[in-house]
Amino acid sequence: MPAASSRQGSTQFDTDSIFYMPQQWSPSSWKDHPIKQQPAWPDEAAYDNALKHVASMPPLVFAGEARSLQANLAKVAAGNAFLLQAGDCAESFEEFSADNIREKLRVILQMAVVLTYSLGVPVVKVGRIAGQFAKPRSSDTEIVGDLELPSFRGHIVNHPTTTEAARLPDPDRLVQAYHQSASTLNLVRAFTKGGFAALDRVHAWNQEFVASSEEGQRYDNMATEIDRALRFMSAIGMDTDTNSNLREVDVWTSHEALLLGYEESLTRRDSTSGNWYDCSAHMLWIGERTRELDGAHVEFLRGVSNPIGCKVGPTMTGDEVIALCEALNPAMIPGRLTLISRMGADIVEDCLRPLLRAVKDAGHPVVWACDPMHGNTFTAENGRKTRHLDAVIAEIEGFVRAHRAEGTWPGGIHVELTGDDVTECLGGVDAIVDSDLDDRYETICDPRLNARQGLELAFRTAESIRDSLNTSNS
């Protein structure tokens, strides 16, 4: 464990724990700080009752699970593993089913196998799932016809239907979000431990992708190599049916910690370490719109012991990113902090390199992940928000080049996707174009990659990083 840094300010280091004990912090101390992106709840009493209801319920995740994730992320920070964080832009109350969860997991597992085999390191799998309900908005209201309505802030707050009644924030949705998260977690645990994630099964799905499209043939060599490795394991007597490492995986949960009243209601003190954990998810992150150093979101997450993330946009300076590191991980604990860059394909390399250099020089052991989605969003001619897969992959490639130039590890990707056959992002093996967007544009917020686009992204990300490693070693 790193020694406490002189920059850590008023913190108290607990040598029996993997986390520091911040002074002058409590689960409610965020209320003394300026806050953004909160709904205007019309009935404060109903809101307080909903939070009390959630607070009376069991935790959704446990401190030991969060510590296990942090240990795995420490390997990513050291360059010995890779982070795949993926899932819905915003989960829906109306599209909640076992099939939906299964297919989302399926594409995450497929992507992980490709990345693991190509990079030769474990892939830490973190879903945007079981809690990713709230969404930040650029404005508190929107104009629809002659009406000025509250903006849709995710199903945990209101409904996207463009009526005054639907857009009124409803505290009962906080309770519904808790119950849906619990049900989702039950299914995730069942699928990942019950044989659904067996390596030979996931590889068969990847072979289906390769065989079903002309573009998929470019990945045939990798699929063939994986098949050869599986046959080798069988030939030397390794039973793929009973070996738990080949049949079970860990998939952790994450979401943006946006509604701090809800997050506080699920924050509990761990009886083993005495530390506070936000038990709504294994990992929480702060968005680009809420990362002010003196803001409520930084104040809240600096005190919980979960692994946390923070989005880093193109306006961030080296001094600002160091200040965030010192606020969120003053003890410099590996795996505690993930910085998620979201720049845009055209500027990522130039904007990211000074930040990589600053963090490296300061000695902060962060995970660097790339969110290639948000900086490449535009509006198509038909008015649909969309992204082109080529731009998404171009940002990842720029992210990898920046890390190669600075001698740092491109530790992961953070993407919005679904297991459904949607038409929300352009390009990919199915060559989706503008006129296809209306076919199955189903997102309740931002456009997501479909399953085939997600898997193609994994193959091309693996190629980019592998080529970069080969170049660095030559």
ABEGO torsion letter per residue (X at the ends): XBBBBAAAEBBBBBAABABBBBBGBBAAAAAABBBBGBBBBABAAAAAAAAAAAAABBBABBAAAAAAAAAAAAAAAAGABBBBBBEBABBBAAABBAAAAAAAAAAAAAAAAAAAAAAGBBBBBBBBBGGBABBBBABABBBBEABBBBBBAEAAABBABBBAAAABBBAAAAAAAAAAAAAAAAAAAAAAAAGAABAAAAAAAAAAAAAABAAAAAAAAAAAAAAAAAAAAAAAGBBAAABAAAABBBBBBBBBBABAAAAAAABBBBAAAGBBBBAABABBBBBAAAABAABAAAAAAAABABBBBBBBBAABBAAAAAAAAAAABAAGBBGABBBBBBAEAAAAAAAAAAAAAAAAAAGBBBBBBBBAAAAABBBBAAGBBBBBAAAAAAAAAAAAAAAAAAGBBBAEBBBBBBABBBBABBEEAAGBBAAAAAABBABABBBBBBAAAAAAAAAAAAAAAAAAAAAAAX
